[in-house]
């Protein structure tokens, strides 16, 4: 009796018990079939809307297990997905009837404080990285949700509160150990396998499975001036028009995003505002505390805020501040646009959409980029969108599947209205599904070079369960 798999060519293939037992004996980790009691928990990921059922899940305990799983998948031509933190919005960690290679147990982080380097396994979450690096007063720029996986974030770009000062996550990647589609472990860096290293920095998981990341670290104080300023929705238009002028003059150390959503019960916000749609302006200063008050003062003085929660906070605490709003299990659907500037029309469209949120958890958030990350050459690596100054993420989030269509429709409506005003590019980690049509897409002018590298290292397109790069024949 064999196990039925989907193959790379879309066919069904039965693999016998002897071959599967051979893979199991080659691994120290577990193989989970559909009848295993832990199977459903292992296939569950952050986005509750994803309900895929792999034929087999390989829970890897180390690099040797990853090599064995990749060789098994390649030998049989199996549809394959790779799970790191399992946070990808599109659910790329899981595939139907294929082999899921699960790295989520590999969460070790080793720090060399003298060299200012962190060596990170692919299942590590951002909170794992922050915990270890901050013990030495160091950090690598990452995202804003501590439960996000470092692997998908870094390979797609990765940005947050430190990016304007120290670059994106991908800009701080020094080297990787990576298992390629032929099941061979190699190193890639600027000096070794440099073409592959160029490709993985923004090309996502299309080129292999990274078993270890080496990141450059930066001195970051364990306490930073951070927090949100809150404005009423009625004042949002005037506030955001003033914000864009102030934001353009901020030093690299200062970053201010903004969010339009129902107000959570923040302890510094009066109860009468809880549950009402507001404009939140979370900000951070990635520099000395003694200069932070003056640097953030222009942002805090805009308009007539209804609350100000900006004060010194532990860096690790600020990194996890949004976790309660982003817990796993909810249904999520995102649409995203890149902008070089916030025009009056763009601001108006966002406020209009925020006035009609389909659930209390839906939001529109905009990340401020630029600074050091914006000064990297667009061809230095696969991540190309260096002229982007603002990224709008239309985040539909809900619990009941009966709300699927109304929430998706809300997100798509704003996306469609804003499209003529946007850059035509997109941050790869914000793509919710395959088939999005854009003028520049996730890879911009780097698309052809990526396709050529893909043809060399993965001609069969084994690693395809993501925003796919087709090998260029």
Phi, psi and omega per residue, in radians:
X1 nan 2.127 -3.092
X2 -1.763 2.977 3.042
X3 -1.769 2.299 -3.091
X4 -1.501 2.217 3.122
X5 -2.114 2.681 2.918
X6 -1.577 2.398 -3.116
X7 -1.720 3.038 -3.134
X8 -1.139 -0.440 3.125
X9 -1.644 0.209 3.070
X10 1.471 0.077 3.119
X11 -1.544 2.995 3.045
X12 -1.823 2.367 -3.112
X13 -2.328 2.326 3.097
X14 -1.693 2.205 3.110
X15 -1.962 2.236 -3.038
X16 -1.272 2.910 -3.074
X17 -1.111 -0.591 -3.116
X18 -1.103 -0.760 -3.136
X19 -1.172 -0.710 3.133
X20 -1.187 -0.680 3.068
X21 -1.099 -0.565 3.093
X22 -1.130 -0.724 3.068
X23 -1.122 -0.753 -3.112
X24 -1.083 -0.705 -3.129
X25 -1.252 -0.385 3.124
X26 -1.432 -0.202 -3.075
X27 -1.886 2.598 2.980
X28 -1.545 -0.493 3.090
X29 -1.396 -3.065 -3.047
X30 -1.689 2.677 2.914
X31 -1.899 2.189 -3.112
X32 -1.948 2.069 3.033
X33 -1.592 3.054 -3.056
X34 -1.129 -0.361 -3.137
X35 -1.684 0.113 3.120
X36 -1.331 2.439 -3.115
X37 -1.075 -0.395 3.137
X38 -1.689 0.051 -3.035
X39 -1.077 -0.865 -3.067
X40 -1.105 -0.652 3.110
X41 -1.202 -0.626 -3.101
X42 -1.237 -0.509 -3.119
X43 -1.565 -0.098 -3.123
X44 -1.373 2.317 3.136
X45 -2.207 -3.079 -3.003
X46 -1.050 -0.815 -3.106
X47 -1.394 1.921 -3.097
X48 -1.164 -0.161 3.124
X49 -1.384 -0.259 -3.103
X50 -1.533 2.133 -3.102
X51 -2.370 1.125 -3.129
X52 -1.762 2.664 -3.043
X53 -2.207 1.676 3.078
X54 -1.118 2.660 3.050
X55 -1.203 -0.559 -3.085
X56 -2.669 2.450 3.079
X57 -2.034 2.141 3.107
X58 -1.740 1.839 3.107
X59 -1.458 1.806 -3.015
X60 -1.462 2.409 3.115
X61 -1.835 -0.057 -3.139
X62 3.120 -3.067 -3.080
X63 -1.086 -0.680 -3.131
X64 -1.034 -0.696 3.112
X65 -1.136 -0.696 3.135
X66 -1.093 -0.773 3.120
X67 -1.054 -0.788 -3.140
X68 -1.076 -0.745 -3.122
X69 -1.167 -0.729 3.134
X70 -1.133 -0.757 3.137
X71 -1.112 -0.669 3.099
X72 -1.113 -0.810 -3.140
X73 -1.100 -0.757 -3.118
X74 -1.182 -0.725 -3.109
X75 -1.087 -0.595 -3.099
X76 -1.770 -0.014 3.120
X77 1.098 0.774 -3.015
X78 -1.587 2.510 2.920
X79 -1.013 2.280 -2.982
X80 -2.353 2.401 3.002
X81 -2.221 2.782 -3.087
X82 -2.248 2.197 3.112
X83 -1.830 2.185 2.972
X84 -1.793 -1.692 3.078
X85 -1.501 -0.239 3.112
X86 1.286 0.410 -3.032
X87 -1.747 -0.123 -3.081
X88 -1.026 2.307 -3.025
X89 -1.086 -0.593 -3.090
X90 -1.443 -0.122 -3.134
X91 1.328 0.565 -3.080
X92 -1.156 -0.231 3.131
X93 -1.191 -0.378 -2.983
X94 -2.140 2.547 3.064
X95 -2.340 2.670 3.091
X96 -1.430 2.145 2.991
X97 1.135 0.318 3.065
X98 -1.939 -2.818 3.070
X99 -1.785 2.138 3.057
X100 -1.741 2.076 3.107
X101 -1.670 1.919 -2.967
X102 -1.739 2.056 -3.117
X103 -1.833 0.141 -2.931
X104 -1.168 -0.281 3.101
X105 -1.453 -0.185 -3.049
X106 -1.660 1.496 -2.977
X107 -2.093 0.281 -3.095
X108 -1.255 2.499 3.069
X109 -2.307 2.156 3.104
X110 -2.032 2.296 -3.086
X111 -1.972 2.312 2.955
X112 -1.852 1.694 -3.026
X113 -1.177 -0.515 -3.138
X114 -1.254 -0.740 3.108
X115 -1.439 -0.178 -3.060
X116 0.962 1.006 3.120
X117 -2.315 2.540 3.008
X118 -2.130 2.372 3.115
X119 -1.985 2.025 -2.853
X120 -2.195 2.282 3.069
X121 -1.342 2.779 -2.950
X122 -1.329 -0.202 3.088
X123 -1.632 -0.023 -3.091
X124 -1.143 2.512 3.043
X125 -1.691 2.863 -3.117
X126 -1.036 -0.631 3.108
X127 -1.097 -0.599 3.076
X128 -1.110 -0.779 -3.119
X129 -1.131 -0.822 -3.132
X130 -1.077 -0.702 -3.112
X131 -1.050 -0.791 -3.085
X132 -1.321 -0.737 -3.075
X133 -1.258 -0.632 -3.113
X134 -1.244 -0.282 3.024
X135 -1.069 -0.358 -3.136
X136 -2.007 0.238 -3.126
X137 1.188 0.540 -3.104
X138 -2.185 2.872 3.082
X139 -2.829 2.736 2.947
X140 -1.978 2.439 3.106
X141 -1.061 2.230 3.096
X142 -2.357 -2.742 -3.114
X143 -1.579 -2.823 -3.001
X144 -1.995 0.170 3.138
X145 -2.279 2.020 -2.963
X146 -1.176 -0.263 -3.134
X147 -1.585 0.009 3.063
X148 -1.217 2.525 3.073
X149 -1.359 2.423 -3.116
X150 -1.205 -0.563 -3.012
X151 -1.140 -0.976 -3.140
X152 -1.106 -0.667 3.126
X153 -1.060 -0.895 -3.048
X154 -1.173 -0.730 -3.093
X155 -1.230 -0.391 3.111
X156 -1.642 -0.294 -3.120
X157 2.525 -1.330 3.052
X158 1.421 1.977 3.082
X159 -2.564 2.738 -3.113
X160 -2.960 -2.499 -2.966
X161 -1.279 -0.304 -3.123
X162 -1.778 -0.060 -2.964
X163 -1.160 -0.662 -3.114
X164 -1.194 -0.450 3.119
X165 -1.583 -0.753 -2.970
X166 -2.107 0.155 -3.138
X167 1.521 3.018 3.113
X168 -1.308 2.946 3.086
X169 -0.940 -0.805 -3.090
X170 -1.119 -0.480 3.125
X171 -1.256 -0.309 -3.109
X172 -1.829 0.197 3.089
X173 -1.456 2.109 -3.059
X174 -1.663 -0.702 3.119
X175 -2.865 2.905 3.042
X176 -2.433 2.696 2.827
X177 -1.784 2.214 -2.995
X178 -2.408 2.373 3.039
X179 -1.615 2.062 -3.120
X180 -1.497 3.102 -2.999
X181 -1.145 -0.306 3.073
X182 -1.587 0.154 3.076
X183 1.322 0.511 3.138
X184 -1.976 2.365 3.104
X185 -1.573 2.192 3.102
X186 -2.358 2.857 3.023
X187 -1.696 2.558 3.029
X188 -2.364 2.309 3.113
X189 -2.724 -3.014 3.100
X190 -1.083 -0.470 -3.056
X191 -1.877 -0.252 -3.108
X192 -2.228 2.169 -3.074
X193 0.864 0.907 -2.988
X194 -1.141 -0.563 3.107
X195 -1.136 -0.753 3.092
X196 -1.131 -0.704 3.122
X197 -1.094 -0.703 3.067
X198 -1.018 -0.751 -3.028
X199 -1.242 -0.710 -3.068
X200 -1.236 -0.360 -3.111
X201 -1.449 1.338 -3.115
X202 2.078 -0.274 3.118
X203 -1.500 0.069 3.075
X204 1.114 -2.578 -3.025
X205 -1.568 0.453 -3.031
X206 -1.379 -0.147 -2.930
X207 -2.115 -0.018 3.140
X208 2.631 -3.027 -3.140
X209 -1.979 1.990 3.097
X210 -1.290 2.200 3.123
X211 -1.715 -0.328 3.067
X212 -2.723 2.337 3.048
X213 -1.819 2.418 2.964
X214 -1.956 2.050 -3.106
X215 -1.960 2.517 2.935
X216 -1.365 2.440 -3.132
X217 -1.940 2.727 -3.135
X218 -2.228 2.566 3.039
X219 -1.101 2.165 3.117
X220 -2.420 2.114 -3.092
X221 -1.053 2.505 -3.120
X222 -1.203 -0.279 3.038
X223 -2.119 2.258 -3.126
X224 -2.264 2.689 3.039
X225 -1.400 1.972 -3.063
X226 -2.546 2.952 3.032
X227 2.385 2.970 3.140
X228 -1.778 2.570 2.870
X229 -1.836 2.415 -3.036
X230 -2.023 2.330 3.091
X231 -2.163 2.707 3.077
X232 -1.242 2.736 3.095
X233 -1.118 -0.583 3.141
X234 -1.073 -0.534 -3.134
X235 -1.675 0.054 -2.986
X236 -1.082 -0.741 -3.080
X237 -1.086 -0.899 -3.127
X238 -1.150 -0.637 3.141
X239 -1.129 -0.775 -3.108
X240 -1.234 -0.549 3.076
X241 -1.187 -0.628 3.054
X242 -1.269 -0.655 -3.140
X243 -1.024 -0.781 -3.071
X244 -1.090 -0.551 3.103
X245 -1.253 -0.735 3.121
X246 -1.176 -0.763 -3.083
X247 -1.039 -0.626 -3.124
X248 -1.139 -0.334 -3.090
X249 -1.850 0.037 -3.069
X250 -1.226 2.556 3.000
X251 -1.216 2.842 -3.109
X252 -1.007 -0.524 -3.100
X253 -1.188 -0.381 -3.056
X254 -1.729 2.375 3.122
X255 -2.414 2.373 3.066
X256 -2.409 2.027 3.018
X257 -1.627 3.058 2.964
X258 -2.549 2.662 -3.032
X259 -2.385 2.325 3.004
X260 -1.905 2.025 -3.072
X261 -2.908 3.052 2.994
X262 -1.215 2.347 -3.073
X263 -1.199 2.191 2.998
X264 -1.276 2.935 -3.109
X265 -1.353 1.167 3.137
X266 -1.159 2.434 -3.043
X267 -1.138 -0.419 -3.125
X268 -1.685 0.074 -3.128
X269 -1.835 2.262 -3.119
X270 -1.015 2.445 -3.061
X271 -0.961 -0.509 -3.101
X272 -1.162 -0.257 3.119
X273 -1.650 -0.238 -3.124
X274 -1.072 2.311 3.116
X275 1.460 -0.077 3.088
X276 -1.651 2.604 3.135
X277 -1.224 2.232 -3.077
X278 -2.385 2.999 2.978
X279 -1.868 2.030 3.060
X280 -1.799 2.410 3.125
X281 -2.156 1.400 3.081
X282 -1.225 2.407 -3.066
X283 -2.466 2.804 3.138
X284 -2.651 2.652 3.086
X285 -2.155 1.954 -3.077
X286 -1.600 0.971 3.137
X287 -2.618 -2.986 -3.117
X288 -1.028 2.465 3.141
X289 -1.042 -0.599 -3.055
X290 -1.225 -0.197 3.069
X291 -1.911 0.022 -2.997
X292 -1.329 -0.653 -3.128
X293 -1.034 -0.832 -3.112
X294 -1.174 -0.653 -3.096
X295 -1.190 -0.647 -3.095
X296 -1.597 -0.151 -3.104
X297 -0.971 -0.736 3.142
X298 -1.071 -0.578 3.102
X299 -1.273 -0.725 -3.069
X300 -1.272 -0.336 -3.096
X301 -1.627 0.005 3.138
X302 -1.199 2.306 2.969
X303 1.070 -2.563 -3.084
X304 -2.207 1.366 -3.089
X305 -1.096 2.576 3.093
X306 -1.619 -0.206 3.068
X307 -2.852 2.655 3.114
X308 -2.413 1.960 -3.122
X309 -1.889 0.378 -3.100
X310 -1.418 2.186 3.114
X311 -2.924 3.008 3.086
X312 -1.139 2.307 3.101
X313 -2.384 2.665 3.006
X314 -1.050 2.408 -3.136
X315 -1.011 -0.771 -3.131
X316 -1.124 -0.578 3.096
X317 -1.195 -0.713 3.112
X318 -1.139 -0.637 3.115
X319 -1.095 -0.445 -3.138
X320 -1.831 0.107 -3.018
X321 -1.092 -0.536 -3.088
X322 -1.652 0.004 -3.124
X323 -0.970 -0.717 -3.122
X324 -1.089 -0.387 3.120
X325 -1.566 -0.079 -3.030
X326 -2.302 0.627 -3.138
X327 -1.175 2.692 -3.103
X328 -1.306 2.774 3.051
X329 1.841 -0.463 3.083
X330 -1.244 2.831 3.081
X331 -1.546 2.288 -3.025
X332 -2.310 2.469 3.060
X333 -2.557 2.204 -3.067
X334 -2.067 2.574 2.907
X335 -2.343 2.545 -2.966
X336 -2.503 2.597 3.039
X337 -2.365 2.610 2.990
X338 -1.773 2.510 3.120
X339 -2.362 2.580 2.989
X340 -1.567 -0.421 3.110
X341 -2.637 2.781 3.095
X342 -1.743 1.736 3.124
X343 -1.408 2.893 3.069
X344 -1.002 -0.656 -3.120
X345 -1.144 -0.746 3.120
X346 -1.105 -0.789 3.108
X347 -1.031 -0.776 -3.136
X348 -1.081 -0.709 3.137
X349 -1.136 -0.703 3.139
X350 -1.158 -0.751 -3.139
X351 -1.157 -0.672 3.088
X352 -1.051 -0.798 3.135
X353 -1.172 -0.634 3.138
X354 -1.196 -0.366 3.124
X355 -1.322 -0.130 -3.085
X356 -2.395 0.907 3.139
X357 -1.186 2.239 -3.087
X358 -1.279 -0.416 3.044
X359 -2.467 2.902 -3.137
X360 -1.198 -0.296 -3.096
X361 -1.669 -0.172 3.125
X362 -1.238 2.615 -3.119
X363 -2.751 2.821 2.972
X364 -2.107 2.009 3.103
X365 -2.092 2.582 -3.080
X366 -2.231 2.154 3.116
X367 -1.617 2.377 3.036
X368 -1.626 2.153 3.134
X369 -1.945 -2.590 -3.097
X370 1.555 -2.676 -3.101
X371 1.090 -2.461 -3.103
X372 -1.045 -0.668 -3.132
X373 -1.130 -0.506 -3.126
X374 -1.448 -0.101 -3.123
X375 -1.753 0.078 3.069
X376 -1.411 2.433 3.130
X377 -1.076 2.417 -3.074
X378 -1.138 -0.336 -3.139
X379 -1.822 0.143 -3.114
X380 -1.188 -0.493 3.136
X381 -2.759 3.075 -3.067
X382 -1.106 -0.580 3.099
X383 -1.189 1.997 -2.884
X384 -1.929 -0.273 -2.853
X385 -1.519 1.147 -3.034
X386 -1.447 -0.291 3.123
X387 -1.516 -0.145 3.096
X388 -1.143 2.255 3.095
X389 -1.907 -0.420 3.128
X390 -2.452 2.361 3.058
X391 -2.023 2.092 3.088
X392 -1.676 2.152 3.041
X393 -1.967 2.032 3.086
X394 -1.567 1.817 -2.960
X395 -1.828 1.723 3.023
X396 -1.522 2.280 -3.067
X397 -2.534 2.300 -3.076
X398 -2.771 3.040 -3.037
X399 -1.982 -0.596 -3.032
X400 -1.698 2.220 -3.110
X401 -1.104 -0.313 3.064
X402 -1.161 -0.262 3.130
X403 -1.683 0.116 -3.072
X404 -0.937 -0.926 -3.013
X405 -1.221 -0.719 -3.110
X406 -1.138 -0.635 -3.132
X407 -1.300 -0.739 3.091
X408 -1.110 -0.712 -3.136
X409 -1.089 -0.711 3.103
X410 -1.061 -0.810 -3.118
X411 -1.140 -0.756 -3.108
X412 -1.186 -0.569 -3.118
X413 -1.112 -0.829 3.099
X414 -1.142 -0.725 3.107
X415 -0.985 -0.830 -3.104
X416 -1.150 -0.719 -3.128
X417 -1.157 -0.613 -3.078
X418 -1.484 -0.253 -3.037
X419 -0.949 -0.770 -3.123
X420 -1.130 -0.296 -3.104
X421 -1.716 -0.098 -3.018
X422 -1.676 3.065 -3.061
X423 -1.395 -0.377 -3.069
X424 1.554 0.003 3.071
X425 -1.818 2.973 -3.138
X426 -2.662 2.507 3.014
X427 -1.258 2.158 -2.984
X428 -1.030 -0.559 -3.118
X429 -1.334 -0.071 3.110
X430 -1.866 0.184 -3.140
X431 -1.506 2.078 -2.990
X432 -1.483 -0.267 -3.045
X433 -2.874 2.810 3.122
X434 -1.267 2.701 2.993
X435 1.654 0.100 3.074
X436 -1.120 2.332 3.120
X437 -1.849 2.156 -3.131
X438 -2.489 2.794 -3.115
X439 -1.256 -0.570 3.140
X440 -1.997 -0.586 3.118
X441 1.232 -2.819 -3.055
X442 -1.355 -0.374 -2.997
X443 -2.069 -0.143 3.071
X444 0.962 -2.383 -3.097
X445 -1.277 -0.103 3.107
X446 -1.504 -0.016 -3.059
X447 -0.983 -0.884 -3.054
X448 -1.107 -0.759 3.121
X449 -1.081 -0.688 3.098
X450 -1.101 -0.720 3.128
X451 -1.114 -0.640 3.125
X452 -1.202 -0.707 3.108
X453 -1.193 -0.688 3.105
X454 -1.012 -0.716 -3.130
X455 -1.101 -0.496 -3.135
X456 -1.404 -0.719 -2.991
X457 -1.749 -0.351 -3.134
X458 -2.580 1.104 -3.054
X459 -1.105 -0.466 3.125
X460 -1.465 -0.088 3.139
X461 1.049 0.854 3.094
X462 -1.128 -0.726 -3.099
X463 -1.632 1.518 -3.024
X464 -2.201 -0.072 -3.052
X465 -1.462 1.087 -3.120
X466 -2.852 -2.895 2.985
X467 -1.214 1.741 -2.816
X468 -1.332 2.431 2.960
X469 -1.884 2.029 3.135
X470 -1.350 2.413 3.036
X471 -1.126 2.361 3.135
X472 -1.527 1.943 -3.018
X473 -1.162 nan nan
